[in-house]
Amino acid sequence: MAKGQKKSSKEIRKPKKAPVKVEVVSAGFTKGQQATLNNIKKP
């Protein structure tokens, strides 16, 4: 049980770090810049 929980924590921790960084960066950009970023990221 402990092993499974530890793996879950690690798995949840890794993906969370990336989205948080993207959110902070997006918040720093204006709406126009954000739209441009989204367009570049899509392809």
C-alpha distance matrix in Angstrom:
0.0 3.8 5.4 5.2 6.2 8.6 10.0 10.6 12.4 14.4 15.4 16.5 18.2 20.3 22.0 22.6 24.7 27.1 28.0 28.5 31.0 32.7 33.0 34.6 37.0 37.9 38.7 41.0 43.0 45.6 45.3 47.7 45.8 42.5 44.1 45.4 42.0 40.5 43.3 42.8 39.0 39.3 41.1
3.8 0.0 3.8 5.5 5.1 6.1 8.7 9.9 10.6 12.4 14.3 15.3 16.4 18.6 20.7 21.1 22.8 25.5 26.7 26.8 29.1 31.2 31.6 32.8 35.2 36.5 37.1 39.2 41.4 44.2 44.2 46.6 44.5 41.4 43.3 44.4 40.8 39.7 42.6 41.9 38.2 38.9 40.6
5.4 3.8 0.0 3.8 5.4 5.1 6.3 8.7 10.0 10.8 12.4 14.3 15.4 16.9 19.2 20.2 21.7 24.1 25.6 26.1 28.1 30.1 30.9 32.2 34.3 35.6 36.6 38.6 40.6 43.4 43.4 45.6 43.4 40.3 42.0 42.9 39.3 38.2 40.9 39.9 36.2 36.9 38.4
5.2 5.5 3.8 0.0 3.8 5.5 5.2 6.3 8.7 10.1 10.6 12.3 14.2 15.7 17.3 18.4 20.5 22.6 23.7 24.5 26.8 28.4 29.1 30.8 32.8 33.9 34.9 37.1 38.9 41.6 41.3 43.5 41.5 38.2 39.8 40.8 37.3 35.9 38.6 37.9 34.1 34.5 36.1
6.2 5.1 5.4 3.8 0.0 3.8 5.4 5.0 6.2 8.7 9.8 10.5 12.1 14.5 16.1 16.5 18.5 21.1 21.9 22.3 24.8 26.7 27.0 28.4 30.8 31.9 32.6 34.8 36.9 39.5 39.4 41.7 39.8 36.6 38.3 39.6 36.1 34.8 37.8 37.2 33.4 34.1 36.0
8.6 6.1 5.1 5.5 3.8 0.0 3.8 5.4 5.1 6.3 8.7 10.0 10.5 12.6 15.0 15.5 16.8 19.6 21.0 21.2 23.2 25.4 26.1 27.2 29.4 30.9 31.7 33.6 35.7 38.6 38.8 41.0 38.8 35.7 37.7 38.6 35.0 34.1 37.0 36.1 32.4 33.4 35.2
10.0 8.7 6.3 5.2 5.4 3.8 0.0 3.8 5.4 5.1 6.1 8.5 9.8 10.8 12.9 14.3 15.8 18.0 19.5 20.4 22.2 24.0 25.0 26.5 28.4 29.7 30.9 32.8 34.6 37.5 37.4 39.4 37.2 34.1 35.8 36.6 33.0 31.9 34.6 33.6 29.9 30.7 32.2
10.6 9.9 8.7 6.3 5.0 5.4 3.8 0.0 3.8 5.4 5.0 6.0 8.3 10.1 11.3 12.2 14.5 16.6 17.5 18.4 20.7 22.3 22.8 24.6 26.7 27.6 28.7 31.0 32.7 35.4 35.1 37.3 35.3 32.0 33.7 34.8 31.3 29.9 32.8 32.2 28.5 29.1 30.9
12.4 10.6 10.0 8.7 6.2 5.1 5.4 3.8 0.0 3.8 5.5 5.2 5.9 8.7 10.6 10.6 12.4 15.2 16.1 16.3 18.6 20.7 21.1 22.4 24.7 26.0 26.7 28.8 30.9 33.7 33.7 36.1 34.0 30.9 32.9 34.0 30.5 29.4 32.6 31.8 28.2 29.2 31.3
14.4 12.4 10.8 10.1 8.7 6.3 5.1 5.4 3.8 0.0 3.8 5.5 5.0 6.3 9.1 10.0 10.9 13.4 15.2 15.7 17.4 19.5 20.5 21.7 23.5 25.1 26.3 28.0 29.9 32.9 33.2 35.2 32.8 29.9 31.9 32.6 28.9 28.1 31.1 30.0 26.4 27.6 29.3
15.4 14.3 12.4 10.6 9.8 8.7 6.1 5.0 5.5 3.8 0.0 3.8 5.5 5.5 6.9 8.8 10.6 12.2 13.6 14.9 16.8 18.2 19.3 21.1 22.7 23.8 25.3 27.3 28.8 31.7 31.5 33.4 31.2 28.1 29.7 30.5 27.0 25.8 28.6 27.7 23.9 24.8 26.5
16.5 15.3 14.3 12.3 10.5 10.0 8.5 6.0 5.2 5.5 3.8 0.0 3.8 5.7 5.9 6.2 8.9 11.0 11.5 12.4 14.9 16.3 16.8 18.7 20.7 21.6 22.7 25.0 26.7 29.4 29.1 31.4 29.4 26.1 27.9 29.1 25.7 24.4 27.5 27.0 23.3 24.2 26.4
18.2 16.4 15.4 14.2 12.1 10.5 9.8 8.3 5.9 5.0 5.5 3.8 0.0 3.8 5.9 5.3 6.4 9.4 10.7 10.8 12.8 15.0 15.7 16.8 18.9 20.4 21.4 23.2 25.2 28.2 28.5 30.6 28.3 25.4 27.6 28.5 24.9 24.2 27.4 26.6 23.1 24.5 26.7
20.3 18.6 16.9 15.7 14.5 12.6 10.8 10.1 8.7 6.3 5.5 5.7 3.8 0.0 3.8 5.5 5.5 7.3 9.6 10.6 11.7 13.5 15.1 16.4 17.8 19.4 21.0 22.5 24.1 27.2 27.5 29.3 26.7 23.9 26.0 26.4 22.8 22.2 25.1 23.9 20.4 21.9 23.7
22.0 20.7 19.2 17.3 16.1 15.0 12.9 11.3 10.6 9.1 6.9 5.9 5.9 3.8 0.0 3.8 5.5 5.7 6.9 8.9 10.5 11.4 12.8 14.9 16.2 17.1 18.9 20.9 22.1 24.9 24.7 26.5 24.3 21.2 23.0 23.7 20.1 19.1 22.1 21.2 17.6 18.8 20.9
22.6 21.1 20.2 18.4 16.5 15.5 14.3 12.2 10.6 10.0 8.8 6.2 5.3 5.5 3.8 0.0 3.8 5.6 5.6 6.2 8.8 10.2 10.7 12.5 14.5 15.5 16.6 18.8 20.5 23.3 23.3 25.5 23.4 20.3 22.5 23.6 20.1 19.3 22.7 22.1 18.7 20.2 22.7
24.7 22.8 21.7 20.5 18.5 16.8 15.8 14.5 12.4 10.9 10.6 8.9 6.4 5.5 5.5 3.8 0.0 3.8 5.8 5.4 6.4 8.9 10.2 11.0 12.6 14.5 15.7 17.1 19.1 22.2 22.8 24.8 22.3 19.6 22.2 22.8 19.2 19.1 22.4 21.3 18.1 20.2 22.6
27.1 25.5 24.1 22.6 21.1 19.6 18.0 16.6 15.2 13.4 12.2 11.0 9.4 7.3 5.7 5.6 3.8 0.0 3.8 5.5 5.3 6.4 8.7 10.2 10.8 12.4 14.4 15.8 17.0 20.2 20.5 22.1 19.5 16.8 19.1 19.5 15.8 15.6 18.8 17.6 14.3 16.5 18.8
28.0 26.7 25.6 23.7 21.9 21.0 19.5 17.5 16.1 15.2 13.6 11.5 10.7 9.6 6.9 5.6 5.8 3.8 0.0 3.8 5.4 5.0 6.1 8.7 9.8 10.3 12.1 14.3 15.4 18.1 18.0 20.0 17.9 14.8 16.9 18.0 14.6 13.9 17.3 16.9 13.7 15.5 18.3
28.5 26.8 26.1 24.5 22.3 21.2 20.4 18.4 16.3 15.7 14.9 12.4 10.8 10.6 8.9 6.2 5.4 5.5 3.8 0.0 3.8 5.5 5.1 6.3 8.7 9.8 10.6 12.6 14.6 17.5 18.0 20.4 18.2 15.4 18.1 19.3 16.0 15.9 19.6 19.2 16.4 18.5 21.4
31.0 29.1 28.1 26.8 24.8 23.2 22.2 20.7 18.6 17.4 16.8 14.9 12.8 11.7 10.5 8.8 6.4 5.3 5.4 3.8 0.0 3.8 5.4 5.2 6.2 8.6 9.9 10.9 12.8 16.1 17.2 19.0 16.3 14.0 17.1 17.6 14.1 14.8 18.3 17.3 14.8 17.6 20.2
32.7 31.2 30.1 28.4 26.7 25.4 24.0 22.3 20.7 19.5 18.2 16.3 15.0 13.5 11.4 10.2 8.9 6.4 5.0 5.5 3.8 0.0 3.8 5.5 5.1 6.0 8.5 9.9 10.7 13.8 14.3 16.0 13.4 10.7 13.5 14.1 10.7 11.1 14.6 13.9 11.5 14.1 17.0
33.0 31.6 30.9 29.1 27.0 26.1 25.0 22.8 21.1 20.5 19.3 16.8 15.7 15.1 12.8 10.7 10.2 8.7 6.1 5.1 5.4 3.8 0.0 3.8 5.4 5.1 6.1 8.7 10.0 12.6 12.9 15.4 13.5 10.6 13.5 15.1 12.2 12.2 16.0 16.1 14.0 16.1 19.4
34.6 32.8 32.2 30.8 28.4 27.2 26.5 24.6 22.4 21.7 21.1 18.7 16.8 16.4 14.9 12.5 11.0 10.2 8.7 6.3 5.2 5.5 3.8 0.0 3.8 5.5 5.1 6.4 9.0 12.0 13.5 15.9 13.7 11.6 15.1 16.2 13.4 14.4 18.0 17.7 16.1 18.7 21.7
37.0 35.2 34.3 32.8 30.8 29.4 28.4 26.7 24.7 23.5 22.7 20.7 18.9 17.8 16.2 14.5 12.6 10.8 9.8 8.7 6.2 5.1 5.4 3.8 0.0 3.8 5.4 5.2 6.6 10.2 11.8 13.5 10.7 9.1 12.7 13.1 10.3 12.0 15.3 14.7 13.5 16.5 19.2
37.9 36.5 35.6 33.9 31.9 30.9 29.7 27.6 26.0 25.1 23.8 21.6 20.4 19.4 17.1 15.5 14.5 12.4 10.3 9.8 8.6 6.0 5.1 5.5 3.8 0.0 3.8 5.3 5.2 7.9 8.6 10.7 8.6 6.1 9.6 10.9 8.6 9.7 13.1 13.4 12.3 14.8 18.0
38.7 37.1 36.6 34.9 32.6 31.7 30.9 28.7 26.7 26.3 25.3 22.7 21.4 21.0 18.9 16.6 15.7 14.4 12.1 10.6 9.9 8.5 6.1 5.1 5.4 3.8 0.0 3.8 5.5 7.5 8.9 11.8 10.4 8.5 12.0 13.7 12.0 13.1 16.5 17.0 16.1 18.4 21.7
41.0 39.2 38.6 37.1 34.8 33.6 32.8 31.0 28.8 28.0 27.3 25.0 23.2 22.5 20.9 18.8 17.1 15.8 14.3 12.6 10.9 9.9 8.7 6.4 5.2 5.3 3.8 0.0 3.8 6.7 9.5 11.6 9.5 9.0 12.8 13.6 12.0 14.1 17.1 17.0 16.7 19.6 22.4
43.0 41.4 40.6 38.9 36.9 35.7 34.6 32.7 30.9 29.9 28.8 26.7 25.2 24.1 22.1 20.5 19.1 17.0 15.4 14.6 12.8 10.7 10.0 9.0 6.6 5.2 5.5 3.8 0.0 3.8 6.5 7.9 5.7 5.9 9.5 10.1 9.2 11.5 14.1 14.3 14.6 17.3 20.0
45.6 44.2 43.4 41.6 39.5 38.6 37.5 35.4 33.7 32.9 31.7 29.4 28.2 27.2 24.9 23.3 22.2 20.2 18.1 17.5 16.1 13.8 12.6 12.0 10.2 7.9 7.5 6.7 3.8 0.0 3.8 5.5 5.3 6.1 8.7 10.0 10.4 12.2 14.3 15.4 16.2 18.3 21.1
45.3 44.2 43.4 41.3 39.4 38.8 37.4 35.1 33.7 33.2 31.5 29.1 28.5 27.5 24.7 23.3 22.8 20.5 18.0 18.0 17.2 14.3 12.9 13.5 11.8 8.6 8.9 9.5 6.5 3.8 0.0 3.8 5.5 5.0 6.2 8.7 9.8 10.5 12.4 14.3 15.1 16.5 19.5
47.7 46.6 45.6 43.5 41.7 41.0 39.4 37.3 36.1 35.2 33.4 31.4 30.6 29.3 26.5 25.5 24.8 22.1 20.0 20.4 19.0 16.0 15.4 15.9 13.5 10.7 11.8 11.6 7.9 5.5 3.8 0.0 3.8 5.4 5.2 6.4 8.7 10.0 10.8 12.6 14.3 15.7 18.1
45.8 44.5 43.4 41.5 39.8 38.8 37.2 35.3 34.0 32.8 31.2 29.4 28.3 26.7 24.3 23.4 22.3 19.5 17.9 18.2 16.3 13.4 13.5 13.7 10.7 8.6 10.4 9.5 5.7 5.3 5.5 3.8 0.0 3.8 5.4 5.1 6.2 8.7 9.9 10.6 12.2 14.3 16.6
42.5 41.4 40.3 38.2 36.6 35.7 34.1 32.0 30.9 29.9 28.1 26.1 25.4 23.9 21.2 20.3 19.6 16.8 14.8 15.4 14.0 10.7 10.6 11.6 9.1 6.1 8.5 9.0 5.9 6.1 5.0 5.4 3.8 0.0 3.8 5.4 5.0 6.2 8.6 9.8 10.3 12.2 15.1
44.1 43.3 42.0 39.8 38.3 37.7 35.8 33.7 32.9 31.9 29.7 27.9 27.6 26.0 23.0 22.5 22.2 19.1 16.9 18.1 17.1 13.5 13.5 15.1 12.7 9.6 12.0 12.8 9.5 8.7 6.2 5.2 5.4 3.8 0.0 3.8 5.4 5.1 6.2 8.7 9.8 10.6 13.4
45.4 44.4 42.9 40.8 39.6 38.6 36.6 34.8 34.0 32.6 30.5 29.1 28.5 26.4 23.7 23.6 22.8 19.5 18.0 19.3 17.6 14.1 15.1 16.2 13.1 10.9 13.7 13.6 10.1 10.0 8.7 6.4 5.1 5.4 3.8 0.0 3.8 5.4 5.1 6.3 8.6 10.1 12.0
42.0 40.8 39.3 37.3 36.1 35.0 33.0 31.3 30.5 28.9 27.0 25.7 24.9 22.8 20.1 20.1 19.2 15.8 14.6 16.0 14.1 10.7 12.2 13.4 10.3 8.6 12.0 12.0 9.2 10.4 9.8 8.7 6.2 5.0 5.4 3.8 0.0 3.8 5.4 5.1 6.0 8.6 10.9
40.5 39.7 38.2 35.9 34.8 34.1 31.9 29.9 29.4 28.1 25.8 24.4 24.2 22.2 19.1 19.3 19.1 15.6 13.9 15.9 14.8 11.1 12.2 14.4 12.0 9.7 13.1 14.1 11.5 12.2 10.5 10.0 8.7 6.2 5.1 5.4 3.8 0.0 3.8 5.4 5.0 6.1 9.2
43.3 42.6 40.9 38.6 37.8 37.0 34.6 32.8 32.6 31.1 28.6 27.5 27.4 25.1 22.1 22.7 22.4 18.8 17.3 19.6 18.3 14.6 16.0 18.0 15.3 13.1 16.5 17.1 14.1 14.3 12.4 10.8 9.9 8.6 6.2 5.1 5.4 3.8 0.0 3.8 5.5 5.4 7.4
42.8 41.9 39.9 37.9 37.2 36.1 33.6 32.2 31.8 30.0 27.7 27.0 26.6 23.9 21.2 22.1 21.3 17.6 16.9 19.2 17.3 13.9 16.1 17.7 14.7 13.4 17.0 17.0 14.3 15.4 14.3 12.6 10.6 9.8 8.7 6.3 5.1 5.4 3.8 0.0 3.8 5.7 6.4
39.0 38.2 36.2 34.1 33.4 32.4 29.9 28.5 28.2 26.4 23.9 23.3 23.1 20.4 17.6 18.7 18.1 14.3 13.7 16.4 14.8 11.5 14.0 16.1 13.5 12.3 16.1 16.7 14.6 16.2 15.1 14.3 12.2 10.3 9.8 8.6 6.0 5.0 5.5 3.8 0.0 3.8 5.8
39.3 38.9 36.9 34.5 34.1 33.4 30.7 29.1 29.2 27.6 24.8 24.2 24.5 21.9 18.8 20.2 20.2 16.5 15.5 18.5 17.6 14.1 16.1 18.7 16.5 14.8 18.4 19.6 17.3 18.3 16.5 15.7 14.3 12.2 10.6 10.1 8.6 6.1 5.4 5.7 3.8 0.0 3.8
41.1 40.6 38.4 36.1 36.0 35.2 32.2 30.9 31.3 29.3 26.5 26.4 26.7 23.7 20.9 22.7 22.6 18.8 18.3 21.4 20.2 17.0 19.4 21.7 19.2 18.0 21.7 22.4 20.0 21.1 19.5 18.1 16.6 15.1 13.4 12.0 10.9 9.2 7.4 6.4 5.8 3.8 0.0
